[in-house]
Amino acid sequence: MSPEGTVMSTDPMTPEQEYDFYAQPQNQEPQGPPRRRSKRLTTPVPVRFPPELLDEVKKRAEADDRSVSAWIRRAVEHEIARSA
């Protein structure tokens, strides 16, 4: 148990459990030093996808709890690292 009396767990939480956990003021304090992106992003690059592919990207991004942009950046970085 934490000092505030909440049980700390490393098990994944459901969205409802996360909502309940972070609704408590004692769980809204930042922990550790701030994390910053290591590099600045460039100007946006417009990319078009067929609707079915975009739907799949959105589903996978949501499943990874990421934005669509962050998910696509990670996929591109993975492909570049894989082919290097």
Rosetta constraint file for C-alpha pairs under 8 A:
AtomPair CA 1 CA 5 HARMONIC 5.78 0.50
AtomPair CA 1 CA 6 HARMONIC 5.69 0.50
AtomPair CA 1 CA 7 HARMONIC 4.50 0.50
AtomPair CA 1 CA 8 HARMONIC 5.87 0.50
AtomPair CA 2 CA 6 HARMONIC 5.52 0.50
AtomPair CA 2 CA 7 HARMONIC 6.16 0.50
AtomPair CA 2 CA 8 HARMONIC 6.37 0.50
AtomPair CA 4 CA 26 HARMONIC 7.28 0.50
AtomPair CA 13 CA 17 HARMONIC 5.56 0.50
AtomPair CA 13 CA 18 HARMONIC 5.91 0.50
AtomPair CA 14 CA 18 HARMONIC 6.21 0.50
AtomPair CA 15 CA 19 HARMONIC 6.14 0.50
AtomPair CA 16 CA 20 HARMONIC 6.25 0.50
AtomPair CA 17 CA 21 HARMONIC 6.00 0.50
AtomPair CA 18 CA 22 HARMONIC 6.05 0.50
AtomPair CA 19 CA 23 HARMONIC 5.91 0.50
AtomPair CA 20 CA 24 HARMONIC 7.00 0.50
AtomPair CA 21 CA 27 HARMONIC 6.70 0.50
AtomPair CA 22 CA 27 HARMONIC 5.35 0.50
AtomPair CA 22 CA 28 HARMONIC 5.95 0.50
AtomPair CA 23 CA 27 HARMONIC 7.46 0.50
AtomPair CA 23 CA 28 HARMONIC 7.68 0.50
AtomPair CA 24 CA 28 HARMONIC 6.99 0.50
AtomPair CA 25 CA 29 HARMONIC 7.62 0.50
AtomPair CA 49 CA 53 HARMONIC 6.16 0.50
AtomPair CA 49 CA 54 HARMONIC 5.72 0.50
AtomPair CA 50 CA 54 HARMONIC 6.27 0.50
AtomPair CA 51 CA 55 HARMONIC 6.12 0.50
AtomPair CA 52 CA 56 HARMONIC 6.40 0.50
AtomPair CA 53 CA 57 HARMONIC 6.22 0.50
AtomPair CA 54 CA 58 HARMONIC 6.11 0.50
AtomPair CA 55 CA 59 HARMONIC 6.26 0.50
AtomPair CA 56 CA 60 HARMONIC 6.20 0.50
AtomPair CA 57 CA 61 HARMONIC 5.99 0.50
AtomPair CA 57 CA 68 HARMONIC 6.91 0.50
AtomPair CA 57 CA 71 HARMONIC 7.88 0.50
AtomPair CA 57 CA 72 HARMONIC 7.92 0.50
AtomPair CA 58 CA 62 HARMONIC 6.07 0.50
AtomPair CA 58 CA 68 HARMONIC 5.98 0.50
AtomPair CA 59 CA 63 HARMONIC 6.14 0.50
AtomPair CA 60 CA 64 HARMONIC 6.21 0.50
AtomPair CA 60 CA 71 HARMONIC 7.97 0.50
AtomPair CA 61 CA 65 HARMONIC 6.08 0.50
AtomPair CA 61 CA 66 HARMONIC 5.08 0.50
AtomPair CA 61 CA 67 HARMONIC 5.97 0.50
AtomPair CA 61 CA 68 HARMONIC 5.49 0.50
AtomPair CA 61 CA 71 HARMONIC 5.49 0.50
AtomPair CA 62 CA 66 HARMONIC 5.90 0.50
AtomPair CA 62 CA 67 HARMONIC 7.12 0.50
AtomPair CA 62 CA 68 HARMONIC 7.87 0.50
AtomPair CA 64 CA 71 HARMONIC 7.97 0.50
AtomPair CA 66 CA 70 HARMONIC 6.05 0.50
AtomPair CA 66 CA 71 HARMONIC 5.99 0.50
AtomPair CA 67 CA 71 HARMONIC 6.11 0.50
AtomPair CA 68 CA 72 HARMONIC 6.15 0.50
AtomPair CA 69 CA 73 HARMONIC 6.12 0.50
AtomPair CA 70 CA 74 HARMONIC 6.15 0.50
AtomPair CA 71 CA 75 HARMONIC 6.22 0.50
AtomPair CA 72 CA 76 HARMONIC 6.16 0.50
AtomPair CA 73 CA 77 HARMONIC 6.13 0.50
AtomPair CA 74 CA 78 HARMONIC 6.05 0.50
AtomPair CA 75 CA 79 HARMONIC 6.26 0.50
AtomPair CA 76 CA 80 HARMONIC 6.21 0.50
AtomPair CA 77 CA 81 HARMONIC 6.13 0.50
AtomPair CA 78 CA 82 HARMONIC 6.00 0.50
AtomPair CA 79 CA 83 HARMONIC 6.24 0.50
AtomPair CA 80 CA 84 HARMONIC 6.17 0.50
